[in-house]
Amino acid sequence: MRSNLTLDPAHTALILIDLQQEQKTDRHYAVDGIDTVLANARALLEAARARQLPVIHAAFRRDFDRVPRRPLEHVTAEGRPTFSDKDSPGIAICAEVAPRAGEPVLYKNDASAFCEGELEPLLKPRGVEWLIVCGVWTEACVAATVRDAIAKGIRVLLVKNACGSGTRAMHEIGILNLANRLAGGAVADTAGAIRLIAGDAVEVWTPERPVPILFDYADAANHYHRL
């Protein structure tokens, strides 16, 4: 359902998830439409900075020295991580959304930005009630972060066109699956999220109950565009 929302900047933060160079260049892990995702994420970042919202960057950096290889984890022939190896230049955050001095960067060994235990202590002392979420991949690291935020009582504003995945279908279905379980949260596009950051009241999509959207292969894209 659709309803009006306003955000209090004193209790709102922005997180950008895994917007790293390998999402542009790695033939196995490049994100579909990454230039658009980055442009939208940059617009959110600039709006958040202008309103002096807390800004947090999360980046996947697989470090076997810090967290040893898991029993079933894929590795290369040399025994290295298959992606986001700590020594790979591909883990650098993209220049379009590069952190500024004073903006925390959380390096993580798992999907959720909460997994290393560093994110929640950045949010709670600031009284963050709403976390604006953008990044990649929608059904993986974005989804894990969103679910952990909800479990911790933090409302999520999911910015659908500032997220992305390996294909458009994977992204759209990932957003729909999150929307179906977005308790206490909302879905907006980048333009709406920027207006919310500015202090405007904006009509957003909110779930009136668990799993309000039943979709299939034929109509998933239509449901996504109506969010």
C-alpha positions, 0 to 999 in steps of 0.5 A: 500500500502507499502512504505518506512518510517524513524522516527526521534527519536527526534520527536517519542515516545512509548506508552504501553497501559494496559499491566496489570496483569489481562490481564494474569489472569482474566478468563473473560479478559485474552488476547489471546497470551499475552506472545507473546504480552508482549515479543514484547512490551518488545522488543519495550520498550528496543529499545526505551530506548536505543534510549532515546525515550520518553516512556509512560505507560497507565493503566486502573484503574477504580476509582468511586471516581474520575469518578463516575459510568456511567449510564449504566456501568456494576458493580459487585453484590457489586457495584464495577467495573467489571474489573480494580477496583482501589483496585484490584492487577490485575491492576498492570503493568506486570513485563515484561514491568514495568516502570522505574523511570522517565517514566510516568504512566497514569491511566485512567478511560476510553478507550483512553490514552488521556481521562484524559488529561495528555497524550497530554501535555507529547507529545506536548512540545517534538514535538512528530510527531509519536507515536508508539503504542502497548498494549491491547485490540486492538479494545478497548483501543488501538483503542480509543487511536489511533483514538484520536492521529489521531484527534490531528494530531499525526501520529501513528505507529501501531505495530500489533503483539505487540497488542492483544485482547480476541481472535485472530480474535478480534485482527486481525479484530481490526487491520484491522479496524484501518488500514482502518482509519489510516490517516497519519500513518503506520502498522508494525510488531515488527521487523520492528518497532525496525529497525525504532527506530534504524533509518533504513528505513523500508517498512511499510503498509500505507493507500493510502485512507480511507478504502482501505481494504475490508475484510470478514470472509474468508479472514480477516486473510490473509489481516492481515498478508499482512499488 
